[in-house]
Amino acid sequence: MNFIELAKKRYSLRNFDVKKVEQEKLDLILQAGQLAPTAVNYQPQRILVIESDEALAKLKDCTIYHFNAPMALLICANKVESWKSTYDGKVHTDIDASIVATHMMLQAAELGLGTTWVGNFDPIAVRNAFNIPSNIEPVCILPIGYPSKDAKPNPNHTKRKNIAQTVLYNYF
């Protein structure tokens, strides 16, 4: 499958099967994150694999958007290791973690797995539940697993603005 086909096929899965994700598939997803570009290649990402029943129960205390997935990846980045722009001092923690998460989401889709990006979680609860140090910034949660037999994309999934509305050339 080519990239555009993969991008069209992927959707935010909110109805997971109970089947566990095989370690070899998880390894490929994690490798996709490892290979993702980061600013100045500093690689500040830190990925917490949440797969035990105990850890998944903790996750449910941090967000209602876990969708009962059999596994989740908590995508974080080290604020100290992240690149800082010399122009405005912006720390690229969230940008690098987002690039890493996107690579992992697309790799999961290629493997027949589904994910959804969860940004709506209690960061203090996540930090406390998983003993996250203060220099590590939780950015998003990716529930991950196989689609249930009745899973389907949201009807809005295929609605896209005309490209002329989102792409400009040379000036705004």
Disulfide bonds with the S-S distance in Angstrom:
none
